[in-house]
């Protein structure tokens, strides 16, 4: 399929990650369609679709990153406007899917299952398919009545790891929940050994390392995770690995949430490097951090869009 010949679809973008949207559009050799995505003076989201979408396959590019509620509302109202303009099919491309941590089950009394609420909202405005990258928990796909394509974003890191050319590397999962992800990644790299950080969370965004499973002495450790938020878990893991004799510790995380004092935490940590994708744009503070490097996931998302046409 030649990208240059594709004319039966339109791309729209919210304000969450315009640089990534432009890279995807460039890869697909198509412009971002014209839409007004802004706010009224009182803060309400204002949407106006200016291009004709009648009988078109429409893709809306929008991460639900900080400010989460504003970007989510942009996505919902854009989808509603496009549906009312008689689009043939609407796909929401959500590189970073927020509200996915208070997620899998009702483990405590009187808490919402947030991911289910968002899934229902997306379906209610006419979104017929969702494309996302490394959703926080794979089982969340069961909450969606619409098809959901969960792209493996960690594949963009494979070549980078191989180029490091470190002898005796070891893949590390920063928690028990990430073991399947780390094991799959180790298999792709033909690495047999795996280490696991056993941690617990006494409170949200707080982590305590309890045990290290695996011998990391004199190993080049590669931590694999789907996101880095406050950075506390990652930095505690790096310290534990270095304390147990690891030569160096490099972390790869798809979604650079980097909230609160995350950059300061990373700067003062035992990490040798943190490599992330651009599902969420980095602020200037993160761009200035010498330990952080960003790779683009645009080609993978663009290829996923092509497969849906």
KOLFI-328495 format. One line per field, with one value per residue (C-alpha): residue in one letter; x, y, z. Coordinates in Angstrom, 2 decimals. Each point is the difference from the previous one (the first is absolute). Example, Ala and Ser with C-alpha at 12.3 -4.5 7.8 and 13.67 -1.06 7.14 Angstrom:
// KOLFI-328495
code	c(A, S)
x	c(12.30, 1.37)
y	c(-4.50, 3.44)
z	c(7.80, -0.66)
// end
This chain:
// KOLFI-328495
code	c(X, X, X, X, X, X, X, X, X, X, X, X, X, X, X, X, X, X, X, X, X, X, X, X, X, X, X, X, X, X, X, X, X, X, X, X, X, X, X, X, X, X, X, X, X, X, X, X, X, X, X, X, X, X, X, X, X, X, X, X, X, X, X, X, X, X, X, X, X, X, X, X, X, X, X, X, X, X, X, X, X, X, X, X, X, X, X, X, X, X, X, X, X, X, X, X, X, X, X, X, X, X, X, X, X, X, X, X, X, X, X, X, X, X, X, X, X, X, X, X, X, X, X, X, X, X, X, X, X, X, X, X, X, X, X, X, X, X, X, X, X, X, X, X, X, X, X, X, X, X, X, X, X, X, X, X, X, X, X, X, X, X, X, X, X, X, X, X, X, X, X, X, X, X, X, X, X, X, X, X, X, X, X, X, X, X, X, X, X, X, X, X, X, X, X, X, X, X, X, X, X, X, X, X, X, X, X, X, X, X, X, X, X, X, X, X, X, X, X, X, X, X, X, X, X, X, X, X, X, X, X, X, X, X, X, X, X, X, X, X, X, X, X, X, X, X, X, X, X, X, X, X, X, X, X, X, X, X, X, X, X, X, X, X, X, X, X, X, X, X, X, X, X, X, X, X, X, X, X, X, X, X, X, X, X, X, X, X, X, X, X, X, X, X, X, X, X, X, X, X, X, X, X, X, X, X, X, X, X)
x	c(0.00, 1.51, -0.47, -0.03, -3.12, -2.12, -2.77, -2.94, 0.78, 0.53, 2.20, -1.03, 2.03, -0.80, 2.45, 1.52, 2.94, 0.16, 3.67, -0.82, -3.12, 2.08, 2.57, -2.76, -1.54, 3.39, 0.52, -3.44, 0.60, -3.25, -0.73, -1.69, -3.61, -1.30, -1.78, -0.32, 0.97, 0.06, -1.87, -2.68, 0.87, -1.46, 2.19, -2.55, 1.44, -0.87, 0.00, -0.80, 0.76, 0.78, 0.76, -2.65, 0.03, -3.15, 0.51, 3.67, 2.09, 1.08, 2.89, 0.20, 3.50, -0.09, 1.80, -1.79, 3.05, 0.29, -2.34, -1.85, -3.59, 0.46, 1.53, -2.63, -2.77, 1.61, -0.01, -3.62, -1.34, 2.05, -1.39, -3.57, 0.39, 1.48, -2.76, -2.66, 1.78, -0.75, 3.45, 0.04, 2.23, 1.72, 3.19, 1.54, 3.78, 0.93, 3.76, -0.14, -3.25, -0.57, -2.30, 1.44, 1.47, -3.15, -0.90, -0.23, -2.41, -1.83, 2.72, -1.10, -3.38, -1.48, 2.45, -0.87, 1.18, 1.24, 1.10, -3.50, -1.54, 2.34, -0.67, -3.74, 0.47, 2.07, -2.62, -2.84, 1.34, 0.26, 3.58, -0.02, 3.60, 2.83, 3.72, 2.29, 3.58, 1.03, -3.22, 0.80, -1.74, -0.84, -3.19, -1.50, -0.90, -2.91, -1.62, -0.45, -3.04, 1.93, 3.11, 3.22, 3.44, 2.78, 3.31, 3.21, 1.92, 3.10, 1.05, 1.43, 2.57, 1.35, 2.46, 1.16, 0.78, 1.85, 2.09, 1.17, 1.99, 0.30, 1.42, -1.87, -3.30, -2.93, -3.64, -1.66, -3.69, -0.60, -2.93, -1.82, -2.67, 2.57, 1.52, -1.83, 1.05, 3.64, 0.08, -1.38, 2.58, 2.83, -1.10, 0.15, 3.55, 0.92, 0.89, -0.69, 0.39, -2.65, -0.02, -3.12, -0.45, -2.55, -1.62, -3.14, -1.98, -1.12, -1.61, -0.60, 3.21, 2.04, 2.11, 2.17, 2.43, -0.30, 2.18, 2.11, -0.49, 3.02, 3.78, 1.00, 3.62, 2.24, -2.97, -1.15, -3.61, -2.79, -3.26, -3.11, -3.23, -3.12, 0.18, 2.01, -2.14, 1.61, 3.18, 0.12, -0.46, 2.58, 2.59, -0.47, 0.44, 3.20, 1.43, -0.85, 1.68, 3.14, 0.11, -0.07, 2.97, -1.49, 2.55, -2.50, -3.77, -1.85, -3.80, -2.42, -3.58, -2.61, -1.97, 1.94, -2.69, 2.70, -2.30, 0.88, 3.70, 0.79, 2.80, 1.79, -0.39, 1.49, 2.88, 1.10, -0.55, 2.28, -1.37, 2.54, -2.66, -3.75, -1.31, -3.65, -2.32, -1.92, -3.52, 0.12, 2.02, 2.87, 0.03, 3.12, 1.12, 0.00, 1.69, 2.81, 0.59, 3.17, -1.25, -3.19, -0.14, -3.15, -0.70, -2.97, -2.78, -1.62, 0.97, -1.57, -3.26, -0.07, 0.44, -2.86, -2.22, 0.95, -1.07, -3.45, -0.66)
y	c(0.00, 3.30, 2.75, 2.69, -1.49, -0.12, 2.60, -1.65, 1.16, 3.14, 0.70, 2.37, 0.92, 1.40, 2.14, -2.73, -0.87, 2.01, -0.85, -3.74, 0.62, 1.91, -2.82, -2.55, 2.22, 0.42, -3.77, -0.50, 2.84, 1.70, 3.30, 0.40, 0.93, 3.41, 0.32, 2.61, -1.56, 2.61, 1.43, 2.56, 2.76, -1.96, -3.04, -2.14, -1.98, 1.45, -2.25, 0.75, -2.43, 2.06, -2.74, -2.16, -3.51, -1.44, -3.71, 0.22, -2.26, 2.39, -0.43, 2.28, 0.22, 0.89, -1.23, 0.47, 1.45, 2.97, 1.89, -3.30, 1.21, 2.80, -2.31, -2.66, 2.56, 1.16, -3.59, -0.62, 3.19, -0.42, -3.50, 1.20, 2.82, -2.35, -2.56, 2.68, 1.05, -3.48, -1.57, -3.59, -1.38, 1.61, -1.35, 1.61, -0.33, 0.47, -0.58, 0.47, -1.23, 1.71, -1.16, -3.51, -0.49, -0.05, -2.74, -3.74, -0.71, 1.50, -0.90, 2.53, 1.21, 3.16, 0.54, 0.28, -2.27, 2.99, -1.78, -1.42, 3.46, 1.41, -2.97, 0.68, 3.72, -0.63, -2.36, 2.40, 2.74, -2.27, -1.26, -3.38, -1.12, 0.95, -0.25, 0.41, -0.77, -2.18, 0.38, -0.32, -3.37, -2.26, -1.24, 3.48, -0.97, -1.93, 3.28, 1.17, -0.78, 1.40, -1.68, 1.06, -0.41, 0.13, 0.67, -1.33, 3.25, -1.57, -1.30, 3.46, -0.61, -3.30, 1.53, 2.52, -2.74, -2.04, 3.04, 0.34, -3.18, -0.75, -3.36, -2.13, 2.01, -0.87, 1.03, 1.22, 0.30, 2.85, -1.88, -3.33, 1.36, 0.72, -3.49, -1.10, 3.20, -0.39, -3.70, 0.67, 2.73, -2.25, -2.64, 2.51, 0.89, -3.68, 0.70, -2.92, 1.63, 2.11, 1.91, 1.17, 2.80, -0.98, 3.18, 1.16, 3.24, 1.22, 3.03, 1.16, 1.24, -1.48, -3.12, -2.06, -2.60, -3.21, -2.56, -0.51, -3.30, -0.91, 0.48, 3.30, 0.19, 1.32, 0.10, 2.80, 0.37, 1.13, 0.94, -0.33, 1.77, 1.44, 3.39, 2.19, 2.33, 1.42, -1.98, -1.30, -3.69, 0.19, 1.77, -2.35, -2.93, 1.53, 0.53, -3.58, -1.36, 2.09, -1.02, -3.63, 0.48, 0.97, 1.71, 2.45, 0.49, 1.28, 0.32, -0.06, 1.22, 0.63, 2.81, 2.91, 1.28, 1.57, 1.71, 2.01, 0.00, -2.92, 1.76, 0.98, -3.57, -1.41, 2.51, -1.07, -3.73, -2.96, -0.25, 0.26, 0.85, 0.12, -0.48, 0.76, 0.32, 3.10, -1.19, 2.96, 3.13, 0.88, 3.38, 2.15, -1.24, -3.57, 0.98, 1.63, -3.13, -1.73, -3.42, 0.09, -0.81, -0.24, -2.21, 0.48, -2.54, 1.74, -2.65, -2.81, 1.91, 1.03, -3.62, -1.03, 2.63, -1.32, -3.52, 1.31, 1.62)
z	c(0.00, -1.09, 2.55, -2.69, -1.58, 3.11, -0.13, 1.74, 3.53, 2.06, 2.99, 2.77, 3.04, 3.41, 1.93, 2.18, -2.26, -3.22, -0.71, -0.07, -2.12, -2.55, -0.18, -0.59, -2.70, -1.66, -0.04, -1.55, -2.49, 0.93, 1.79, 3.35, -0.82, 0.98, 3.34, 2.71, 3.33, 2.72, 2.97, 0.72, 2.44, 2.92, -0.70, -1.83, -2.91, -3.39, -3.08, -3.63, -2.82, -3.09, -2.57, -1.67, 1.53, -1.59, -0.83, 1.04, 2.24, 2.75, 2.44, 3.04, 1.49, 3.69, 3.10, 3.31, 1.72, 2.35, 0.27, -0.29, 0.30, -2.53, -2.59, 0.62, -0.52, -3.25, -1.25, 0.99, -1.54, -3.19, -0.44, 0.59, -2.52, -2.59, 0.54, -0.48, -3.21, -1.45, 0.08, -1.21, 2.76, 3.00, 1.56, 3.07, 0.06, 3.64, 0.33, 3.77, 1.53, 3.35, 2.80, -0.41, 3.47, 2.15, -2.30, 0.17, 2.80, 2.93, 2.50, 2.62, 1.16, -1.50, -2.87, -3.71, -2.78, -1.94, -3.16, -0.47, 0.36, -2.67, -2.30, 0.20, -0.63, -3.12, -1.40, 0.82, -2.32, -3.02, 0.16, -1.74, 0.53, 2.35, -0.66, 2.98, 1.00, 2.94, 1.98, 3.70, 0.41, -2.91, 1.62, -0.35, -3.57, 1.49, 1.07, -3.58, -2.13, -2.99, -1.48, 1.68, -1.61, 2.60, -1.75, 1.55, 0.33, 1.53, -3.43, -0.81, 2.73, -1.38, -2.45, 2.58, 2.52, -2.61, -0.94, 3.62, -0.67, 3.71, 0.92, 2.51, -0.03, 2.26, -0.39, 3.20, 0.81, 2.48, 1.56, -0.06, -2.34, -2.71, -0.12, -3.16, -1.79, 1.08, -0.88, -3.49, -0.50, 1.20, -2.50, -2.89, 1.04, 0.52, 3.64, 2.31, 3.41, 1.70, 3.28, 1.83, 2.52, 2.66, 1.25, 1.75, -0.10, 3.44, -1.71, -3.60, -1.67, 2.86, -0.31, 2.34, -1.31, 2.00, -1.82, -3.11, -1.78, -2.10, 0.11, -1.65, 1.10, -2.81, -2.39, -2.31, 1.19, -2.31, 1.75, -2.18, 0.96, -1.64, 1.71, 2.33, 2.14, 3.13, -0.73, 3.56, -0.91, -2.76, 2.12, 2.95, -2.39, -1.40, 3.50, 0.97, -3.13, 0.53, 3.68, -1.13, -2.30, -3.39, -2.30, -1.42, -0.16, -3.05, 0.02, -2.93, 0.52, -2.69, 1.67, 1.61, 2.37, 2.22, 2.47, 3.08, 0.85, -2.32, -1.88, 3.20, 1.29, -3.21, -0.05, 3.50, -0.53, -0.72, -3.55, -2.81, -2.60, -0.56, -3.53, -0.72, -2.99, -1.10, 0.84, 2.41, -0.88, 2.33, 1.70, -0.04, 3.40, -1.29, -3.26, 2.00, 2.08, -1.31, 1.12, -2.11, -3.69, -2.16, -3.04, -2.31, -0.20, -3.01, -2.60, 2.03, 0.49, -3.66, -1.09, 2.28, -1.66, -3.45, 0.99, 0.91, -3.38)
// end
